[in-house]
Amino acid sequence: MIITIHRTNQGDPYEIKSEFVDKHIELKYFGCIMNRKITKTFLGDHLGKTDDMRPELVETRCDLCGSANYKLLFEKEGFRHVRCHDCGLVFVNPRLKSHEEFQRISGTGSMGEEQLSPAQIRRICKELSIFGNYRKLNRILEIGAGKGWFLNVARSLGWEIWAVEINWDAIAELNQKGIRNVITSSAEDFDADPESFDAVRIWDVIEHLQSPRKCLEKVHGSLRPGGLLRVSTTNFRSLSRMVNGRDWVYLNGSDHIVLFDPTTIEKLLKSIGFRRIKIRTRSFNLRRKLYHPEKELRLSFHPLAPFRKLIDETIQFTRFGHQLIVDAVKGP
């Protein structure tokens, strides 16, 4: 089967091959509309349909410790979320066989603002000041660069910027911004010169990867000794997840397939050779959502709703915020 995606404002169509549909399908590009149509193509059975476009699922082992021993936590929209018996990592099992293909043509790679506000630019500059403390080679890499806003600001501050990206829309955005050093391969398989970067940023990406371990091993090899890695991801042990249960907005089994908490991400980083690991969390929400089809689940009332702002402001002092932010240094 070939899916041909026509961009209404830009020339030639893209073509990809898939393993589980033997029809020719044309999908016009209308932003999120395209995403929903592609989701239906890839996830027919998880939309409650059984037909010849049914996706193939594959069993997997724990990416942290390699164990095949796990227990079922819950199922959401046909996707089983399990916890490893041996190390505690939570992951989707089985998952889509064509997960990476889905990330190339849909996923969340090109989501984000069309324009940054002054406040957002200031936040990026503040983060870059952290990276600045590790600036020797003057080279910074972002894995899953999306629309390229972070790298664009880094370039304005004199950094030599590099990106790893597979999403087609995101690659086009990077090209439009004049970001030329783009490695168009998966985060698990990218090639970079050994010890060639001062810093690597992976922001809201590793939960999408089939093997965060392989990605972080590649990152470790590409960082110079003493270089900095910064990671952001969803915190499965967050108060938001506990309160909202399986309907929590960040539980989407077709997209978020490896779910870390402070303990499991620290275990993984240490096992690869990172040191001086600092972990903090932030944010609280009461958002619930289904994805196949997309539907926000509105709460008429929740006992924590009157305290949401207070919780959001104070949860940063705990490890129960729903965003994990991790700094780690490559050891000598």
Long-range contacts (C-beta under 8 A, 24 or more apart in sequence): 1-25, 3-27, 3-38, 3-41, 3-105, 5-29, 5-34, 5-105, 5-168, 10-172, 14-105, 14-168, 16-101, 16-104, 16-105, 18-98, 18-101, 19-56, 19-97, 19-98, 20-53, 20-54, 20-55, 20-56, 20-97, 20-98, 21-52, 21-53, 22-52, 23-52, 23-53, 34-106, 35-106, 36-293, 36-294, 38-102, 38-105, 38-106, 39-106, 39-254, 39-291, 39-292, 40-293, 42-96, 42-98, 42-101, 42-102, 42-106, 42-254, 43-96, 43-254, 43-292, 45-78, 46-77, 46-78, 46-79, 46-253, 46-254, 46-292, 47-292, 47-293, 48-292, 55-96, 55-97, 55-98, 56-96, 56-97, 56-98, 57-94, 57-95, 57-96, 57-97, 58-94, 58-95, 58-96, 58-97, 59-93, 59-94, 60-91, 60-93, 60-94, 60-95, 60-210, 62-86, 62-87, 62-89, 62-91, 63-89, 63-91, 63-210, 63-211, 63-212, 63-213, 63-258, 64-89, 64-213, 64-264, 64-267, 64-268, 64-271, 65-89, 74-245, 74-246, 75-246, 76-246, 76-247, 76-251, 76-253, 77-253, 77-290, 77-291, 77-292, 78-253, 78-292, 79-253, 79-254, 80-253, 81-246, 81-251, 81-253, 81-259, 87-264, 87-267, 88-261, 88-263, 88-264, 89-258, 89-259, 89-260, 89-264, 90-236, 90-258, 90-259, 90-260, 90-261, 90-264, 91-257, 91-258, 91-259, 92-253, 92-256, 92-257, 92-258, 95-210, 95-253, 95-257, 96-254, 99-210, 99-254, 99-257, 100-166, 100-186, 100-210, 102-254, 102-255, 103-166, 103-167, 103-208, 104-166, 104-167, 104-168, 105-167, 105-168, 107-167, 107-208, 107-255, 108-204, 108-208, 108-255, 109-144, 109-146, 109-165, 109-166, 109-167, 109-169, 109-170, 110-146, 110-147, 110-167, 110-169, 110-170, 110-173, 111-146, 112-146, 112-147, 112-149, 113-147, 113-149, 116-149, 120-149, 121-153, 124-149, 124-150, 124-153, 124-154, 125-153, 125-157, 127-230, 128-153, 128-154, 128-157, 128-159, 130-228, 130-230, 130-327, 131-198, 131-199, 131-201, 131-228, 131-230, 133-228, 134-198, 134-199, 134-226, 134-227, 134-228, 135-159, 135-198, 135-199, 136-198, 136-224, 137-196, 137-197, 137-198, 137-224, 138-198, 139-196, 139-197, 139-198, 140-197, 140-198, 140-199, 140-200, 140-201, 141-192, 141-197, 141-199, 141-200, 141-201, 141-219, 141-222, 142-200, 142-201, 142-202, 142-203, 143-187, 143-190, 143-200, 143-201, 143-202, 143-205, 143-215, 143-219, 144-187, 144-202, 144-203, 144-204, 144-205, 144-208, 145-170, 145-174, 145-179, 145-182, 146-170, 146-173, 147-173, 147-174, 147-177, 148-173, 148-174, 148-177, 148-179, 150-201, 150-203, 151-177, 151-179, 152-177, 152-179, 155-179, 162-192, 162-197, 164-190, 187-215, 187-218, 188-214, 188-215, 188-218, 189-214, 189-218, 190-218, 192-218, 192-221, 192-222, 193-222, 194-221, 194-222, 195-221, 195-222, 195-223, 195-224, 195-225, 195-227, 196-222, 196-224, 197-222, 197-223, 197-224, 197-227, 198-223, 198-224, 198-227, 198-228, 199-223, 199-227, 199-228, 199-229, 199-230, 200-227, 200-228, 200-229, 200-230, 201-229, 201-230, 202-229, 202-230, 202-231, 202-232, 203-230, 203-231, 203-232, 204-232, 204-233, 204-234, 205-233, 206-231, 206-233, 206-258, 206-260, 207-233, 207-234, 207-256, 207-257, 207-258, 207-259, 207-260, 208-255, 208-256, 208-257, 209-257, 209-258, 210-257, 212-258, 212-260, 212-268, 213-268, 213-272, 216-268, 216-269, 216-272, 216-274, 217-272, 220-272, 220-273, 220-274, 220-330, 223-330, 224-330, 225-330, 225-331, 225-332, 226-329, 226-330, 226-332, 227-329, 227-330, 228-327, 228-328, 228-329, 229-269, 229-274, 229-326, 229-327, 229-328, 229-329, 229-330, 230-325, 230-326, 230-327, 231-265, 231-324, 231-325, 231-326, 231-328, 232-323, 232-324, 232-325, 232-326, 233-260, 233-265, 233-323, 233-324, 233-326, 234-259, 234-260, 234-322, 234-323, 234-324, 235-260, 235-261, 235-262, 235-281, 235-319, 235-320, 235-321, 235-322, 235-323, 235-324, 236-260, 236-261, 237-261, 237-262, 237-263, 237-319, 237-320, 238-281, 238-284, 238-320, 238-321, 238-322, 239-284, 239-311, 239-315, 239-320, 239-321, 239-322, 240-283, 240-284, 240-285, 240-286, 240-287, 240-321, 240-322, 241-322, 243-286, 243-302, 243-304, 244-285, 244-286, 244-287, 244-288, 247-288, 247-289, 247-290, 247-297, 248-287, 248-288, 248-289, 249-285, 249-287, 249-288, 249-289, 250-322, 252-289, 252-291, 254-291, 254-292, 255-291, 260-324, 261-324, 262-319, 262-324, 265-324, 265-326, 266-326, 269-326, 269-328, 273-330, 273-331, 274-328, 274-329, 274-330, 274-331, 275-328, 275-329, 275-330, 275-331, 276-327, 276-328, 276-329, 277-326, 277-327, 277-328, 278-326, 278-327, 278-328, 279-319, 279-324, 279-325, 279-326, 280-316, 280-321, 280-324, 280-325, 281-315, 281-316, 281-318, 281-319, 281-320, 281-321, 281-322, 281-323, 281-324, 281-325, 282-315, 282-316, 282-321, 282-322, 282-323, 282-325, 283-312, 283-315, 283-316, 283-321, 283-322, 283-323, 284-308, 284-311, 284-312, 284-315, 284-321, 284-322, 285-312, 285-322
